[in-house]
Amino acid sequence: MVRGTRWGWGATCRIVNNNRTRLFLAPLAASVLIFSLAACGSDDHAGSSATVGDITVTDAWVRQPADGQTASAAYGTITNNGDTDIALVGGSVPFDATFEIHETLMDDEGVMQMKQRLDGFVIAAGATFELEPGGPHVMMLDIDPADFVDSVDVTLIFDDGTEIVVTAPVRSLDGMEMDMDDEMGDEMGGDMIETTDG
């Protein structure tokens, strides 16, 4: 290269070529960005959803049990779009497991109680109900952790006969460590005991 053109004509050519390259790569970069955003929207933190009749379940997910644990829990949002109240009264999974509906309460002494709700949870007409860690949830007991790999087909059963199957992704409980075999002890910083709603 002629030394005198380093900051003259040669520099101009480099700028033009870079601009052409940017024009060529811009649509490609935009496509990559759109694809990346779509992938982010479907990551492990995005739950699954399903609708049957007036009932919709969204953001459903299942907690990943650790090796040796024989219990897990399912969470999500239930919306009742109908004109009458409904109740979540049961459920199942496509493998051996005892399925129970639980709520988590704290007494005056700060002791956490995980109480089985034999009559389920009522979702009022037009209302939304949250199944969440540290609150109402559904439990799967006597499980094999090997059944919890990528997702679990969870069936939720309501008192009007509606059954909703939602494919819930399996993921860890971010920010909380729970020992399900110890009835979720220390989940909220207190002791945990289990009672049954008679």
C-alpha positions in Angstrom: 0.0 0.0 0.0 1.2 3.5 -0.8 1.9 5.2 2.6 0.4 8.5 1.4 -3.0 6.9 0.9 -3.3 5.4 4.4 -5.5 8.2 5.7 -6.8 9.3 2.3 -8.5 7.2 -0.3 -7.7 3.9 1.4 -9.5 5.0 4.6 -12.5 6.1 2.6 -12.8 2.7 1.0 -12.7 1.0 4.3 -15.5 3.1 5.6 -17.7 2.5 2.6 -17.0 -1.3 2.8 -17.9 -1.3 6.5 -21.1 0.6 5.8 -22.1 -1.9 3.1 -21.3 -4.8 5.5 -23.5 -3.2 8.2 -26.3 -2.8 5.7 -26.0 -6.5 4.7 -25.7 -7.8 8.3 -28.5 -5.6 9.8 -31.4 -7.8 8.7 -29.5 -10.9 9.7 -28.8 -9.5 13.1 -32.4 -8.5 13.5 -33.5 -12.1 12.7 -31.1 -13.5 15.2 -32.4 -11.1 17.9 -36.0 -12.0 17.2 -35.1 -15.7 17.4 -33.2 -15.1 20.7 -36.1 -13.3 22.2 -38.5 -16.0 21.2 -36.2 -18.6 22.8 -36.1 -16.5 26.0 -39.9 -16.4 26.1 -40.0 -20.2 26.1 -37.3 -21.0 28.6 -37.6 -23.1 31.8 -39.1 -20.2 33.7 -42.1 -20.0 31.3 -44.8 -22.3 32.6 -47.3 -24.1 30.5 -51.0 -23.4 30.0 -54.3 -25.1 29.0 -58.0 -24.2 28.8 -61.1 -26.4 29.1 -64.5 -24.7 29.1 -64.4 -21.7 31.5 -61.3 -22.8 33.3 -57.8 -21.8 32.3 -54.5 -22.9 33.9 -51.5 -20.8 33.1 -47.8 -20.7 34.1 -48.0 -24.3 35.4 -44.7 -25.9 36.5 -43.4 -28.7 38.7 -40.6 -28.6 41.1 -37.6 -30.7 40.3 -37.1 -33.2 43.2 -33.5 -33.8 44.3 -32.0 -37.3 44.3 -33.6 -39.4 47.0 -36.6 -37.1 47.5 -40.0 -38.8 47.2 -42.2 -35.7 46.9 -42.7 -32.8 44.6 -45.2 -30.0 44.1 -47.0 -28.4 41.2 -47.8 -24.7 40.9 -49.6 -22.4 38.5 -52.5 -19.9 38.1 -56.1 -21.0 37.8 -58.6 -18.6 36.3 -62.4 -19.2 36.5 -64.0 -17.4 33.5 -67.4 -18.8 34.3 -70.4 -17.4 36.2 -70.3 -19.9 39.0 -67.7 -20.8 41.6 -65.7 -24.0 41.1 -63.3 -25.9 43.4 -60.0 -27.7 42.7 -60.6 -31.0 44.4 -58.1 -33.5 43.0 -55.6 -34.4 40.3 -53.3 -37.0 39.0 -50.0 -37.6 37.1 -49.3 -40.4 34.6 -47.1 -42.4 37.0 -47.2 -43.8 40.5 -47.8 -40.9 42.9 -50.2 -39.9 45.7 -51.8 -36.6 44.7 -52.9 -34.2 47.5 -54.0 -30.6 47.7 -52.2 -28.6 50.4 -52.1 -25.2 51.9 -49.3 -23.7 54.0 -50.2 -21.8 57.2 -48.2 -20.2 60.0 -49.5 -20.3 63.5 -49.0 -17.7 66.3 -45.7 -19.3 67.3 -44.2 -19.0 63.8 -44.5 -22.7 63.1 -45.4 -23.5 59.5 -48.2 -26.1 58.9 -48.7 -27.8 55.6 -52.4 -28.8 55.8 -54.1 -31.1 53.4 -57.3 -29.6 52.0 -59.7 -32.5 51.5 -62.4 -30.1 50.2 -60.0 -28.4 47.8 -59.7 -24.7 47.0 -62.6 -22.6 45.7 -62.0 -20.4 42.7 -64.8 -17.8 42.6 -66.6 -16.9 39.4 -64.4 -14.4 37.4 -61.5 -14.8 39.9 -57.9 -16.1 39.7 -56.3 -18.4 42.2 -52.5 -18.9 42.6 -50.8 -22.2 43.4 -47.4 -21.1 44.6 -44.4 -22.0 46.7 -45.1 -21.2 50.4 -48.8 -21.1 49.7 -51.5 -23.3 48.2 -50.1 -26.0 46.0 -50.6 -29.6 44.9 -48.3 -32.3 46.2 -47.2 -35.5 44.5 -46.0 -38.0 47.2 -44.3 -41.4 47.0 -42.7 -40.5 43.6 -39.7 -41.6 41.7 -37.5 -38.6 40.9 -36.6 -40.3 37.6 -40.1 -39.5 36.4 -39.4 -35.7 36.6 -37.1 -35.0 33.7 -38.3 -32.3 31.3 -42.0 -32.0 31.9 -44.9 -33.7 33.7 -48.5 -34.0 32.4 -50.5 -32.8 35.4 -54.3 -33.4 35.5 -56.3 -31.0 37.7 -59.8 -32.1 38.6 -62.6 -29.7 39.6 -65.9 -30.3 41.4 -67.9 -29.7 38.3 -66.3 -32.6 36.6 -63.8 -30.6 34.5 -60.4 -32.1 34.0 -57.5 -30.1 32.6 -54.3 -31.7 31.5 -51.4 -29.3 31.4 -47.8 -30.2 30.4 -45.8 -28.5 33.2 -42.1 -28.0 32.8 -39.9 -29.3 35.5 -37.6 -26.8 37.1 -35.8 -25.9 40.4 -37.4 -23.6 42.9 -35.3 -20.5 42.5 -34.1 -18.8 45.7 -35.6 -21.5 48.0 -34.2 -24.9 49.1 -36.9 -27.3 50.2 -36.6 -30.7 51.7 -39.9 -32.2 50.5 -39.3 -35.4 52.5 -39.2 -33.3 55.7 -42.6 -31.8 54.7 -41.0 -28.6 53.3 -39.3 -27.8 56.5 -37.5 -24.4 56.7 -39.1 -23.3 53.4 -40.2 -20.0 55.0 -37.7 -19.9 57.9 -39.8 -21.8 60.4 -40.5 -25.4 61.4 -43.0 -27.3 59.4 -45.6 -29.8 60.5 -48.4 -31.4 58.6 -52.0 -31.7 59.6 -55.0 -33.1 57.8 -58.2 -31.3 57.2 -60.9 -33.5 58.8 
